[in-house]
Amino acid sequence: MAKPLRILHCFRSPVGGVFRHVRDLAEEQSKAGHEVGILCDSLTGGEHEDHLFDDIAPFLALGVVRLPIRRQISLSDAPTLWSSYQKIKSLRPDVLHGHGAKGGLLARLLGSLLRVSRYRVARLYTAHGGSLHFSRGSLQGMLVHSLERMLEFLTDGLIFICDFERRTYERKIGKPRTRSVLIYNGISERDFRPIPTRSDSVHFVYIGMLRDLKGPDLFIEAFAKTERRIGKPLSALIIGDGPDRDKYHRMMIERGLGHRIGMLPAMRVQEAFAVSQNVVVPSRAEAMPYIVLEALAAGKTVIASRVGGIPEALGENSAALARTEDADDLSRIMAESIIEQDWGGRHMPNIETIRLNFSASVMARDTLKLYQNILGSGDKH
């Protein structure tokens, strides 16, 4: 086996899909004999995320460093950058792998500072959507995309988690001027087991962050339209935490849905899947969301917006894909899933296809191969 590596994953918010991605990578990389650590924000996450950190702790030989890392770039980042640099330098990583826009900025800037001190470290970046969600025509988008282009000079490897992300990067930022690879998000073998639906289940469930980008408002609107299409009351749950929770609760009350749509805090996804057979993913923008892969592996029916890499998982011509930001089209599919017998069984992809294309072990293997290729090449100088 190649020499064990010291790997530090840097990202901002320890919630949602990015955190899931890093946990899977850390576990697989640790099992392969490498020493792994995490650097992330101390301002986000709650009790649910604390339990997830407890789960991954046995695989983190380099531990967890939590510092205040805000979403927007500002002067307040300076103390965080210095603290991060001091801590990273003491850990002596061989690999700094940044995830998301802020994590990618930290990994590449601080990795480059280490190189100024003639310290060998590979600097990698996985966008996970992040800066690619910004419009090319907005001032903020132009600034962010220009920064991404400049940061390529401090990047040894770019990882795209789906083909949509690769194509979007080329369209908004440009053809990469550094090494780049496509490595799909993957889930563990333990995720591939059917999760029975409880006897007190609801018709539909939304699971995820409570912010407009993820579309909980579209879910509420589509649910109301689905009731009108079918002509009878239905039931649903919104499960998650986030900055817009109160706004969505008011929206439900104003539409008279307070008794038919419940709200629960974030929980383990296996528990969330048990409350409904139908998982709705109404996002306005995505890369390759884990919730889609996890739900399919659990034997659930997924109804989703046609955004990001979701069609790469469900199939480009899937009947389960709704037009983006179109609550009426989403409600049409939701109604079909209730009315038509075995709708999910007929329209969900084959589970073995998901297992073949979206495996955590393959994801970790290919990522490690990239690390080792970079460290074994002239990029290390």
Secondary structure, DSSP 4 states (H G I P E B T S, - for coil): -PPP-EEEEEES--SHHHHHHHHHHHHHHHHTT-EEEEEEESSS--HHHHHHHHHHGGG-TTEEEEE---SS--TTHHHHHHHHHHHHHHH--SEEEEEHHHHHHHHHHHHHHHHHTT---EEEEE-SSGGGGS-TTSHHHHHHHHHHHHHGGG-SEEEESSHHHHHHHHHHT-S-SS-EEE----B-GGG-S--PPPTT-BSEEEES--SGGG-HHHHHHHHHHHHHHHTS---EEEE---TTHHHHHHHHHHTT-TTTEEEE----HHHHHTTBSEEEE--SS-SS-HHHHHHHHTT-EEEEES-TTHHHHH-TT-TTEE-TT-HHHHHHHHHHHHHSTTHHHHHSPPHHHHHHHSBHHHHHHHHHHHHHHHHTSGGG-
